[in-house]
């Protein structure tokens, strides 16, 4: 009986180790440099309206359907951005830009695992505090856009990896004064991230 119990315990331990090795969950933390394209139209182009670049924290959670195909949810905290007309400050706004991508991972290469992805970004715009002189300015409340992605994981051991990731996100908003549109501000940021990942 003791031998049977011992064998069962060993079998359960081995099964747990296999399950851990095959876990579909991967979590990454990155520092991401956000570079705005700042393409503009109409009156705001004349004013040279632009939004600052910055480095932000990012966390993403990936679920692997198999060894090659995964879905990634990309998250951060609301980010405050400064808006300028040329070099004059117009004010600030906040945005929260969760992004969901579907990825293909190339797993047959030795020492590194590149991937590509594409998906959808939703950006919630809030806390708009902008003025052109005495004239208050408004922005759209949200933006939907496509996101494309390429990156590489460099395994350090069976759980930990280094990660380099580049994304391009379509993000735009109209700028308003007294309800009238002054033009479209296409932020369309490029995000370059460096971080670490943990595969459970």
C-alpha positions as CSV (number, residue, x, y, z in Angstrom):
1,X,0.0,0.0,0.0
2,X,2.8,2.4,0.9
3,X,4.4,1.7,-2.5
4,X,1.1,2.5,-4.3
5,X,0.7,5.8,-2.3
6,X,4.3,6.7,-3.0
7,X,3.9,6.0,-6.7
8,X,0.7,8.0,-6.9
9,X,2.3,10.9,-5.1
10,X,5.3,10.8,-7.6
11,X,2.9,10.6,-10.5
12,X,0.9,13.6,-9.3
13,X,4.1,15.6,-8.8
14,X,5.3,14.7,-12.3
15,X,1.9,15.7,-13.7
16,X,2.0,19.0,-11.9
17,X,5.5,19.7,-13.2
18,X,4.3,19.0,-16.8
19,X,1.3,21.2,-16.3
20,X,3.5,24.0,-15.1
21,X,5.8,23.6,-18.1
22,X,2.8,23.8,-20.4
23,X,1.0,26.7,-18.8
24,X,-0.6,28.9,-21.4
25,X,-0.1,32.1,-19.3
26,X,2.7,34.7,-19.9
27,X,2.9,38.0,-18.0
28,X,5.3,40.8,-19.1
29,X,6.3,44.2,-17.6
30,X,7.8,46.8,-19.9
31,X,9.1,50.3,-19.9
32,X,7.6,51.8,-23.1
33,X,8.8,54.9,-25.0
34,X,5.8,56.6,-26.6
35,X,6.6,58.6,-29.8
36,X,3.7,60.6,-31.2
37,X,3.3,61.1,-35.0
38,X,1.4,64.4,-34.4
39,X,-0.2,64.6,-37.9
40,X,-2.7,67.4,-38.0
41,X,-5.3,69.0,-40.3
42,X,-7.1,72.3,-40.7
43,X,-6.7,75.0,-38.1
44,X,-4.7,73.0,-35.6
45,X,-2.2,72.3,-38.3
46,X,-1.7,76.1,-38.6
47,X,-1.3,76.3,-34.8
48,X,1.3,73.5,-34.9
49,X,-0.6,71.5,-32.3
50,X,1.4,68.6,-31.0
51,X,1.5,66.2,-28.0
52,X,4.6,65.4,-26.0
53,X,6.5,62.1,-26.1
54,X,7.1,60.1,-22.9
55,X,8.1,56.8,-21.3
56,X,5.3,54.9,-19.6
57,X,4.9,51.6,-17.7
58,X,3.1,48.7,-19.4
59,X,1.9,45.3,-18.3
60,X,0.6,42.7,-20.7
61,X,-1.0,39.3,-20.2
62,X,-0.8,36.7,-22.9
63,X,-2.7,33.4,-23.3
64,X,-1.3,30.8,-25.6
65,X,-3.9,28.7,-27.5
66,X,-1.0,26.5,-28.7
67,X,2.8,26.9,-29.0
68,X,2.4,29.4,-31.9
69,X,-0.9,31.3,-31.4
70,X,-1.5,33.7,-28.5
71,X,-3.8,36.6,-27.5
72,X,-2.2,39.5,-25.7
73,X,-4.0,42.1,-23.6
74,X,-1.8,45.2,-23.2
75,X,-2.5,47.5,-20.2
76,X,-1.2,50.6,-18.5
77,X,-2.5,53.3,-16.0
78,X,-4.1,56.5,-17.3
79,X,-1.4,58.7,-18.8
80,X,-1.3,62.5,-18.7
81,X,0.0,64.1,-21.9
82,X,0.9,67.8,-22.5
83,X,-0.4,69.5,-25.6
84,X,1.4,72.4,-27.3
85,X,0.8,75.0,-30.0
86,X,4.4,75.2,-31.3
87,X,6.2,75.7,-28.0
88,X,3.3,77.3,-26.1
89,X,1.5,75.0,-23.7
90,X,-2.2,74.6,-24.3
91,X,-2.8,72.2,-21.4
92,X,-3.1,68.5,-20.7
93,X,-5.4,65.5,-21.1
94,X,-5.3,61.9,-19.9
95,X,-5.7,58.7,-21.9
96,X,-6.2,55.0,-21.1
97,X,-5.3,52.9,-24.1
98,X,-5.9,49.1,-23.6
99,X,-5.0,47.0,-26.7
100,X,-5.8,43.5,-27.6
101,X,-3.7,41.7,-30.2
102,X,-3.6,38.2,-31.8
103,X,0.0,37.0,-32.2
104,X,2.0,34.3,-34.1
105,X,5.1,33.1,-32.3
106,X,8.0,31.5,-34.1
107,X,9.2,28.8,-31.7
108,X,11.7,26.7,-33.7
109,X,14.6,29.1,-33.5
110,X,17.4,28.6,-30.9
111,X,17.9,31.2,-28.2
112,X,15.1,33.6,-29.2
113,X,11.4,33.6,-30.0
114,X,10.2,36.4,-32.4
115,X,6.5,37.1,-32.9
116,X,4.2,39.3,-34.9
117,X,0.7,40.5,-34.0
118,X,-2.3,42.6,-35.0
119,X,-5.3,43.8,-33.1
120,X,-7.5,46.6,-31.9
121,X,-6.8,49.6,-29.6
122,X,-9.5,51.4,-27.6
123,X,-8.4,54.7,-26.0
124,X,-10.5,56.5,-23.4
125,X,-9.7,60.2,-23.3
126,X,-10.5,62.1,-20.1
127,X,-9.5,65.1,-17.8
128,X,-9.2,67.4,-20.8
129,X,-7.8,70.8,-19.6
130,X,-6.9,72.8,-22.8
131,X,-7.1,76.4,-23.7
132,X,-6.0,78.4,-26.7
133,X,-5.7,81.8,-25.0
134,X,-9.1,82.2,-23.2
135,X,-10.8,79.7,-25.5
136,X,-11.4,76.3,-24.0
137,X,-10.7,73.3,-26.3
138,X,-12.3,69.9,-26.2
139,X,-11.3,66.5,-27.5
140,X,-13.3,63.3,-28.5
141,X,-14.0,61.1,-25.5
142,X,-12.5,58.0,-27.1
143,X,-10.7,56.5,-30.2
144,X,-10.8,53.1,-31.9
145,X,-7.9,52.0,-34.1
146,X,-5.8,49.2,-35.4
147,X,-2.6,48.1,-33.8
148,X,0.3,46.1,-35.3
149,X,3.1,44.6,-33.3
150,X,6.5,42.8,-33.6
151,X,8.8,41.6,-30.9
152,X,11.1,39.0,-29.6
153,X,11.4,37.0,-26.3
154,X,14.9,35.9,-25.3
155,X,14.5,33.0,-22.8
156,X,16.7,33.2,-19.6
157,X,15.4,29.9,-18.2
158,X,12.1,27.9,-18.4
159,X,10.1,30.7,-16.8
160,X,11.9,34.1,-17.3
161,X,12.7,35.9,-20.5
162,X,13.8,39.3,-21.8
163,X,11.4,41.1,-24.2
164,X,11.7,43.7,-26.9
165,X,8.5,44.9,-28.4
166,X,7.5,47.5,-31.0
167,X,3.9,48.5,-31.7
168,X,2.2,51.0,-34.0
169,X,-1.2,52.2,-32.9
170,X,-3.8,54.2,-34.8
171,X,-5.1,56.9,-32.4
172,X,-6.8,60.1,-33.4
173,X,-9.1,62.8,-32.0
174,X,-10.9,65.9,-33.3
175,X,-10.1,69.2,-31.5
176,X,-13.1,71.4,-30.8
177,X,-13.7,75.0,-29.7
178,X,-17.3,76.0,-28.7
179,X,-18.5,72.8,-30.4
180,X,-16.9,73.5,-33.8
181,X,-14.1,71.2,-35.0
182,X,-10.7,72.8,-35.5
183,X,-9.3,69.7,-37.2
184,X,-8.0,66.2,-36.5
185,X,-5.0,65.4,-34.4
186,X,-3.6,62.0,-35.4
187,X,-1.3,60.9,-32.6
188,X,-0.7,57.4,-34.2
189,X,2.1,56.6,-31.6
190,X,5.0,54.2,-32.1
191,X,5.7,52.3,-28.9
192,X,9.1,50.8,-28.3
193,X,9.2,48.6,-25.1
194,X,11.8,46.7,-23.2
195,X,11.0,44.4,-20.3
196,X,10.8,41.0,-18.7
197,X,8.4,38.2,-19.0
198,X,7.4,35.3,-16.7
199,X,5.7,32.1,-18.1
200,X,3.7,30.3,-15.4
